[in-house]
Amino acid sequence: MKNQKQITDLIWGVLLTLAGVGVFIRVSFVMPQIIKISSFDSNSSWFIRFSFYLIGIILIGGGIRKIFLNAKYFFKC
């Protein structure tokens, strides 16, 4: 049972990391459309961009942490 939880956590870590990378890739495509929304002024675009990148960093960091914590049981390094 413990081995299955470690495999699940390892897969979850990989998915979190991929989601974080996806956020970084997607922000470059979506930001011009977000800036065009009239309720956002040009001064708040840096805050919106920063927020998206922070979400991406948190996802990647959490995913890498989960990968390292659970991979040591599979790869005796």
C-alpha positions as CSV (number, residue, x, y, z in Angstrom):
1,M,0.0,0.0,0.0
2,K,2.8,2.4,0.8
3,N,4.5,1.7,-2.5
4,Q,1.3,2.6,-4.4
5,K,1.1,5.9,-2.5
6,Q,4.6,6.7,-3.5
7,I,3.9,6.0,-7.1
8,T,0.8,8.1,-7.0
9,D,2.7,11.0,-5.4
10,L,5.5,10.7,-8.0
11,I,3.0,10.9,-10.8
12,W,1.3,13.8,-9.1
13,G,4.6,15.6,-8.8
14,V,5.3,15.1,-12.6
15,L,1.8,16.5,-13.4
16,L,2.3,19.5,-11.1
17,T,5.6,20.3,-12.8
18,L,4.0,19.9,-16.3
19,A,1.2,22.2,-15.2
20,G,3.6,24.8,-14.1
21,V,5.5,24.7,-17.4
22,G,2.2,24.9,-19.1
23,V,1.4,28.1,-17.2
24,F,4.7,29.7,-18.4
25,I,4.0,28.7,-22.0
26,R,0.4,29.8,-21.9
27,V,1.0,33.2,-20.3
28,S,2.9,34.5,-23.3
29,F,-0.1,33.7,-25.6
30,V,-2.9,34.9,-23.3
31,M,-1.4,38.2,-21.9
32,P,-2.1,40.3,-25.0
33,Q,-5.8,39.3,-24.8
34,I,-6.0,40.0,-21.1
35,I,-4.4,43.5,-21.6
36,K,-7.1,44.3,-24.2
37,I,-9.8,43.9,-21.6
38,S,-11.0,47.4,-20.9
39,S,-11.3,47.0,-17.1
40,F,-7.6,46.5,-16.8
41,D,-5.4,49.5,-17.3
42,S,-1.8,49.3,-18.6
43,N,-0.3,49.7,-15.2
44,S,-1.9,46.6,-13.8
45,S,-0.5,44.3,-16.6
46,W,2.7,43.8,-14.7
47,F,0.8,42.6,-11.6
48,I,-1.3,40.2,-13.6
49,R,1.8,38.8,-15.4
50,F,3.7,38.5,-12.1
51,S,0.7,36.6,-10.5
52,F,0.6,34.1,-13.4
53,Y,4.4,33.5,-13.2
54,L,4.2,33.1,-9.5
55,I,1.5,30.4,-9.9
56,G,3.8,28.7,-12.4
57,I,6.8,28.9,-10.0
58,I,4.8,27.5,-7.1
59,L,3.5,24.6,-9.3
60,I,6.9,23.7,-10.6
61,G,8.5,24.0,-7.1
62,G,5.8,21.8,-5.5
63,G,6.1,19.2,-8.3
64,I,9.9,19.0,-8.2
65,R,9.7,18.7,-4.4
66,K,7.3,15.8,-4.7
67,I,9.4,14.1,-7.3
68,F,12.5,14.3,-5.2
69,L,10.8,13.1,-2.1
70,N,9.3,10.1,-3.7
71,A,11.9,9.2,-6.4
72,K,14.5,8.3,-3.7
73,Y,12.4,5.2,-3.0
74,F,12.6,4.0,-6.6
75,F,16.2,5.1,-7.4
76,K,18.6,4.4,-4.7
77,C,20.9,7.4,-5.2
